[in-house]
């Protein structure tokens, strides 16, 4: 149900004139969610940077170097838009187990 609401909200924003989600902005949004979990979960195995903001700065620098889609696939903005909310919805134990599937399927 949460995924459906996220997709509806995403399409509503796009219909109302919100800027289109690009691979760069999707990466940056995913970084925000990942760093928030990393620094706010006491059982996170790895913490990048010296604090939350340095984590975001270091990870976001990598976004411009990444090519998210290969092998003839194309970027799927609706899946990418659902990634950050999905990370935020994870418990710390779920975060430790790995990213939500929507975060690993941003190309189709």
C-alpha positions in Angstrom: 0.0 0.0 0.0 2.8 2.4 0.9 4.4 1.8 -2.5 1.1 2.6 -4.3 0.8 5.9 -2.3 4.4 6.8 -3.2 3.8 6.2 -6.9 0.5 8.2 -6.8 2.2 11.1 -5.0 5.1 11.0 -7.5 2.7 11.2 -10.5 0.7 14.0 -8.8 3.8 16.0 -8.3 4.9 15.5 -11.9 1.4 16.5 -13.2 1.5 19.7 -11.1 4.7 20.9 -12.7 7.4 19.6 -10.3 10.7 19.2 -12.1 11.3 15.8 -13.7 13.4 13.4 -11.7 16.8 12.7 -13.4 19.3 10.0 -12.5 21.4 12.7 -10.8 18.5 13.9 -8.5 17.4 10.4 -7.9 20.9 9.5 -6.8 21.0 12.5 -4.5 17.7 11.6 -2.9 18.8 8.1 -2.4 22.0 9.4 -0.7 19.9 11.5 1.6 17.9 8.5 2.8 20.9 6.2 3.0 23.0 8.7 5.0 20.1 9.4 7.3 19.7 5.7 8.1 23.4 5.2 8.3 23.9 7.9 10.9 20.6 7.4 12.8 20.7 3.6 13.2 22.8 2.5 16.1 23.5 -0.9 14.5 24.7 0.4 11.1 27.8 -1.5 10.2 29.4 1.2 8.2 29.2 5.0 8.6 30.6 7.2 5.8 32.1 10.5 6.7 32.5 12.0 10.2 28.8 13.0 10.5 25.5 13.1 8.6 26.3 16.1 6.5 29.8 14.9 5.5 28.2 11.5 4.5 25.8 13.3 2.2 28.6 15.5 0.7 30.9 12.5 0.0 28.2 10.3 -1.4 26.6 13.0 -3.6 30.0 13.7 -5.2 29.8 10.1 -6.5 26.4 10.6 -8.1 27.8 12.5 -11.1 30.2 9.6 -11.8 27.5 6.9 -11.9 25.7 5.7 -15.0 22.6 4.1 -13.5 21.4 2.3 -16.6 23.3 -0.1 -18.8 22.7 -2.8 -21.3 20.0 -0.9 -23.2 17.8 -0.2 -20.2 16.4 3.2 -19.4 16.0 5.2 -16.2 12.7 4.6 -14.5 11.8 7.8 -12.6 8.8 6.3 -10.7 11.0 3.6 -9.2 13.7 6.1 -8.4 11.2 8.4 -6.7 10.0 5.6 -4.5 13.5 4.7 -3.3 14.1 7.5 -0.7 10.7 7.0 1.0 11.3 3.3 1.0 14.6 3.7 2.8 13.1 6.1 5.3 10.3 3.5 6.0 12.8 0.8 6.8 13.5 -0.1 10.4 17.2 -0.1 11.4 17.2 -3.9 11.2 15.7 -3.9 7.7 18.3 -1.2 6.7 21.1 -3.4 7.9 19.8 -6.3 5.8 20.0 -4.3 2.6 18.3 -1.7 0.4 14.6 -1.9 -0.5 14.1 -3.7 -3.9 12.7 -0.4 -5.4 16.2 1.1 -4.9 17.9 -1.6 -6.9 15.5 -1.5 -9.8 15.8 2.1 -11.1 16.4 0.9 -14.7 14.0 -1.0 -16.9 
